Amino acid sequence: RDRLPAVRCCVLLEGEGDGDWALSFAQLVARGKEHKARVPGDLQQRLAQQRRDEVSTILYTSGTTGAPKGVMTTNDQFIFAAEALVGSGLFARDDTHLLFLPFSHAFAQVIKVAWFGSGLQMIYAESWDRLVDNAGETGPTVLSGVPRVYEKAFSYAVADGLAEKGLSETLFRVAMREFEKYAEAKEKGQSYSSFAFELARTLVFPEMKEALSKRFGGRIRTFVSGGAPLEQKIAIFFDLLGFDILEGYGLTETIGLTSVNLPGQNKPGTVGRLLPGVEVKIAGDGEILERGRQVMRGYLGMPEATSEAIDAEGWFHTGDVGELDIDGYLRITDRKKDLIKTSGGKYIAPQAIEGALKTMSDLISQVVVIGDRRKYVSVLVTVVEDQAKKVAAEAGEPASSYRDATSSKAVRARVQDAIDRLNATLPSYETVKRFTILDRDFSIESGELTPSLKVRRKAATQKFKAQIDAMYDAESHH
C-alpha cells in the first residue's frame, strides 16, 4: 500500500479484504448497494456525463519491439469495435464463444465489446494449457485465438495421422504430400487437382475434420485468428477441411481492429477487407498508415512518441509493411522494425521464414531467425518436448528430459530435414545455413513470449547471444 500511494482501493477477486483499502468482491458489492441507497440516481447521472471522446481504458502494447507503452483508448473506439464486429455479422447472438486471451490484450477487449454488442454466450478458458480441454467440455461455436493455437492444432492433426498404422498411415502420407502441392498452388493463386488429391478429399480429409472438430467440442464452425500473422499454409489447411478460419488485423493503438476476413468472403493469406470507416494508405516504403475512429487518443504521458506515431493529418503509422490487393484485401508482409538486412545488403522478412519453418515439422515449437548485419541466415529452434522424446526413443536414443532430447541425433536430423525442405522454397540469400536447438522451450514466465504467445525477439536474441555468436564463429559446425 505504501508503494502505491495513488491507488485508493484494490478489489480481491478471491480471499478476504480488510474492508478499507483491500476489498473482497462481496465487500465491493455491499459498498455499491449502500452507495445506491444513499445517493439514488448517481450512476445514471455519471453515465449521462460520459462522452464518446473520453479515455475509457489504458491498454499497454506487448513490448515485442521495446518498452510497453500505455495506449489511451476512448469510449468511441469501443463503440466503433462493437458496431463493426456485430454489424459485419462475424458474431451473432446464438454464438457461444471461447476466449483464453487476457483482457490486457486489445484482441480480448474487442471480443468483449462484441459480446456486449451481440449478446452471445461467452466462455472463459481456465488457461492457455487447458484451452482444448475446455473446448471439449463446453462445445463453443467460435474460438478466437492467436496463431500459436492453430499451429498446435495443425501439428496435432499431422502427428495423429502419422501415428496410424498400415494402409491408414500410407493414405495419410499421400494425403499430406498432396496437401503440400495444393497449398503451394493456392499460395500462387493457381488451382490444383490430381487423382490422389481427390482420393484424399474423399477418404482422409473428412476424417481429419471430424477429429479436429471433436477436439474443439464438436460444434465449432468459426476460428478467428489475430494478434500475429497466421502462416498461409495453416489457413489453407483449415479452409480445405471446411472450417472458416478468419484472420483479422489491428494493433493495440487501433483497438485491435483494422480489417477482418468474413464468412463466405475469406481469402487465406490476407487479413481481410477494411472495416467500415477505416481508411488505409500504403506509404512509399510499404508501411501501412491508417486513420479513423479506431485510432487511439495517444500514448499516456508520451507526447513525443504520440506525434511520431500519428502525423499532422491524423494518419497512424503502424510500423507494419503490407499491400492492398485488387479486391481490397489487406496483406501484411512484416513488421518494419523486424526486417533484417544481411551484410550483403538484402532485406529479409523473418516472420515469413519463421512461420513457414514451423509448418514443416510437428517437432518444431518456436523459431527465431537471425541474420541482421550477418553474412547468412541462421535460426534458433525449440522443439515440442513429447514429440522430441518420441523421435529420440524410436531412434534408440532414450531421452528422460527436454535437454536430452535436444542432443539426440535423430531430433537434429528431423530439424535439418525441415530446414532443407524450407530452403528449397527460398531464394539463396534467405536460405537458413545453420541452426541451434535450444535446451529449453520459450515461455511467458522466462520472458521470451508475450501473454499472446508472440516471441519477444529482442529478449530471445539477448538471452541466447552466446548460442547465436557460436553460429557465426569460423570454427562452428552447427
N, C-alpha and C positions, 0 to 999 in steps of 0.2 A: 504494500500500500504506500509506503514511504517513497518507493522508487517510481510510483505512478501518480504524481500529485494532480495531474489533470483529469484522472479518471474518478468520476463522482461515485460510481457504483458498478459492481460487476454481478452478473447473474450466473449461478451454477446450474447447469442442466441436470447434474446428479449431485447428491450429497446435501448436507445441511449448511445453511448460511448462518451468519451472525445477526441477521435481521437489520443490519445497519449498512455496512459497506459491501459485504458479500451476501447477496440474497439467494435463497433457494428458489427454484421455479415457482413453488407453491406460495412463497412469501411475495414474489413479484405479482402473482395473480391477485393475492389478497390486497396488496397495495393499490392495484388498479381498481378493484371493486370499491375500495374505501374512497379513492380519489373521485370516482364517478359519482358516488353518492353525495360527496361533499361539494363537487363543482359540476353539476349536470350541464351538458351541452359544451363542455370544454373541448372534447375530442372533435365534435362537429366543427367547432369554431377554428380549431387548428387545421383541420382538413381543408376548410374553405379558404384558409390563408395560403395554402400550398400553391406555388407557381411552377409552371412547366420547366422554366429555365433554372430552377434551383438545384443545387447539388444534393443528390439523394444518397449516394454511396461512394466510398473511395475504394477502388479496386487496384491492387498492385500488379504490375507487369511481372512476368515469371522470372526475369533476370537471366535469360539464356545468353544475352549479349552484354551484360553489365549489371550494375546495381539496380534492383527493382525500383520503379517509380510509381508514385501514388496518382492514379488516374481519377480525376474528378468527373463522376458520372451523374448526369442530371435525370430528373423525373421524366423529361421528354424523351431521352434516349430509351428508357424502359418502355414508355408508351409506344414509341416507334417499333421497338422489338416485338411487343405483343401484337400490334396491328399487322406487322409484316409477316410474322410466322403463322398467325391464325388465318389472316386474310389469304395467304398463299395456299392454304389447305394442307400444309405439311403436318400439322397436328389437329386432331378432331376430338370432339367431346367424348366419343366412345373409345378413345385410345387408353391403353394402360402403358405408362412409360417407366422404364427402369433407369435410374440415374446413380452413378457412382462418383462423379466428379465433385470436388468440394466447392462450396459457394464462394470461395476466394477466387474462383476461376470464372472469367467472363462467360465462357460457354455454358456453365451451370446456371449463371444468373439469367441468361437468355432462355434456357429451358424453363426456369422458374416462372418467368413472366408469361411464357407461352402456356404454362399450366394454369396460371391465374386467368389468362385470357380465353382459354378454350374450355376449362372445366374438366379436363381429362383427369384420370386417376394416376397419381404419382407414387412410385415405389422407390424407396432409398435402399441401395445395396449396403450391406454391412461394411464392406471394404472392397478394395480392388481385387484382393485374393479370392474373395467369396462371390465375386460378380456372377460367374457362370452358375455356381450352386444356387444363388438367389434367383437367377433367371429360371432355373429348373423348378424351383419351389413356387414361383409366383406367376409364371406364364405371361410376360409382357407382350404387347403388340409392337412396341417401338423401343429401341435401345439407342441412346446417344453415347458415343464414346470417342476416345482418341484412337488414332491408327493402330497403336500397340494392341488394342483389344482384338482388332480384325486380323492383324499379323499373327497373333497367337491362335486364333480360331482357324486360320488357313494352315498353320503349321500342324495343329492337332489333326485336322482333316487329312493332311498328307501322311502323317505318322500312322493314323488309324488304318489308312488304305495299305500302307507298306507292311503293316503287321499281319495282313491277311495271308493265307497260305494257298498254295496250289494255283488253280485256274483263276480264282478271285484276285490273287496278287498280280498274276500276269496281265489280266484285264486292266487292273488299276494302273500298272506301269504304262501300258499302252495309252490309256485314257489321259494320264498326266503328260505323256510325251505329245499327244495330240493337242492337249490344252495349251502347252507352251507355244506350239505353232499357231494355234488360233489366236492367243493373246498377242503374239508378235505381229500377226496380220492386222488385228484390231488397232494396235498402237499406231500402225502406219495408215490406218483408215481404209484397209483392204478387207475383203471377205475371205473366208477360208472354209473349205469343205473337203472331206475325204470319206471313204467307206469306214475307216477305223474311227474317225471322229463321230460319224453318225451312230456307229455301234456304241461308242462311249456315252453318247447323249441318251441312248435308249437303256443301256444296262448299268452304267456306272454312276453318272451324274445325278440321276433321280435318287439313288441310294444315299449319295453324299449329302444331297439337300435334306433328306429326311433325318439323317444323323445329326446334321448341323442344327436343324430346326428343333429337334428333340433336346439337344444340348442347351438351347436357349429357352426351353419351356414349352415348345410345340405350337405357340400361337404367333410367333414373331413374323412380321411382314416387312418391317422397315428398320434398316440400320442407318443412323445418321453419324457421319464422321466429320470431326473438326479438331481444331487445336494444333494440328501439324499436318504436313502433306501426306496423303494416302498414296501408297505405291499403286500405279495404274493397273498392274497385273492383278493385284488383290481386288480392286474394284471390278475388273473384268470377270474374275472368278465368281464373286458373289452374284454378279449380273447374269452370268451363264447358268448358275444354279436356280435363277428365278427370284432372287431377293432384290428388293430395292436397297442399294447401299448408296446413300445420298451424301455427297461431300459438299461441305459449305466452307466459307472463308470469312474471317474477320479477326480483328485484333482487340486486345483489352481496350485500346483507345477508341475503337468503333463499336463498343458493346458486343464484340464478337460477331457482328453481322455486317456483311457487305453483299454477299451473294450465296446462293444455295441451289443445288440441283433438286428438282421436284419430281414426285412420282409421275411416270409416263413421259417425262421430258429429261430423263437422266442421260448425261454424256460423261461416262467414266473417263478419268484423266483430266477433267476440268472441275472447277468449284462452282459451276452453275452460272445462271444469269443473275444480273444485279437485281436486288430487291427494289420495289417501287420507292422512288425518292432518293435513291443513291446515285450520285454522279461519280464516274471514274474517268480519269485520263491517264495515258501512259507517257511518262516523261521521256526525253531524248535518250537517257541511259537505260530505259526499260523499267524504271521504278513506277510502281502503281501509286497514283495520287487519288485521294477521294474526298468528296465534300457532301454534306447533307446532315439530316437530323441525327444520324448515327454517330457523328464525331463528338468526342469529349469536349468538356469546357477547357481542360488543360491539365498540366501536371501540378500537383499540390506543392506550393512553395518553391516552384522551379520555373520562374518566368522565362529564363533564357532557353531552357530545354523546350518549353512550350512554343516559343516563337521559332525555334529551329524546326519543330515538328509541323506546325501549322503556319503556312505562309500568309502574306498580307491579303491574298484573295480568298482565304479560307480553305485552301487545299491542304489536307493532311498527308504528309509524306510517310508512307507505310514502311519503307525500308525493304519491301518485297519486290522482286523482279517478276514481271509477268506480261501477258498479252491478252487482248480480246479477240476471239475468232470471228469469222464472218457471220455466225448465228448469234453473236452477243454473249457467248460463254467465256468466262474468265479462266485463264490457265496460269498457275503460279509456277515459276521455274526455280526460284531460290530466294534466300534472304540475301540482300545486297551485301550485308556485313559478313556473311558466311562465305562469299565467293573466294576461292583460293586462287592465287596467282603463282604458278610454278616459276622456278628460277629461269625457265625457258621462255617466260612471258605469256604462257597460255592460261586463260581463265577456266576454272573448273567449278561446277556446282556440286558440292559434296553431298547434299541431301539426296540427289538423284542416285548417286552411286551407293550410298548407304541403304536406301530403300530397296534398290534392286538386289543388292547382295543378301539382304535379309530374306528375300523371297526365293533365293537359290537353294537354301537348305533349311530343314526344320531344326537343325542343330544350332544355328546361329541366333543369338539373343539380341545383342546390341553391336553396332558398328560405328566407329568414328574414323572418318577419312582425314588423313594428314597429308600435307604437301605444300603448305604456304611457304613460298620462297625456298622450296626444296627442289632437288634435281628430278625427283619422281614421286609418285603417289604411293603411300603405304596406308595400312589400316590397323586400328586396334579392334580386336574382336572379343566379345564374351559369348559363352555358349549356354545352352539350356541344360542345366545340371543332369536331369533324368536321362535326357537323350544322350548326352556325352558319356555318362556311366554305362549306358546300354551298348553304345558303339564300342567302347573300350572293352567291355566284358566279352562281346561277341568276337573280338579280335584276340582273345586270350590275354588281355591286359587288365585284370580286375582293378577297379578304382573305388576306394572307400570314401573319397572326398571329391569335392569340385576340383581342388588343386591337382589331385592325382589324375583326374580325367583329362585336364588340360595338357598334361605332359604325355598323353597316350599318342603313339604314332598314328593309330587309326583315326583318332579325332583330328589330328593335324592334317592327315591326308584328305579327310572329308571336307575340311575348310578349304584346303588348297584346291580341291576339285570344284567347289562352289566358285572360288575366285577365278579359276581357269575358264569356267563357263561364262562368268560375268565379263571377263576380259575379251572374250570372243565377240562381244556385242559393242565394245567401246573403241573410240579412236585411240591410237597408240599413246598419245600424251596423257590420256585419262586412265590407262590400264594400271592395275594395282601390282606393284613389283614385290612388295614384302608385307608380311603380316605378323602380328604378335597376338597370341591368345592370352588374355589377362588371367591372373589366378583367382579372380572373383568377379561376380556379375555386378553391374551397376545397381544402385538403389537410391531411393529418396533420402533414406537415413544417412547414407555415406556421402550424399551431396552431389552425385553425378546426374541424378534425374530430378526434374521439376515435379510438383504434385500432379501435373497432367502427363507425366511419364516421357517428357521430351528430354533429350540428352543436353546437359549443360556443357556445351563444347569447351568453354574456357576452363571450367573446373576439371574436366576429364584430361585435357591436354596438360594442365599444370600438374595434376596429381600423378600422371604417368609419364612425366617428362623423360625420366631415365630410360624407360622402355622405348619411347619414341626416338630419342637420340641414338639408341643402340641400333635402330633400323637403318640409320644413315651413317653409321661408322663404317669405314672401309672394310674392317675385318668381320663385320656382322654377317651371319649366314642364316637369317630367318627365312 
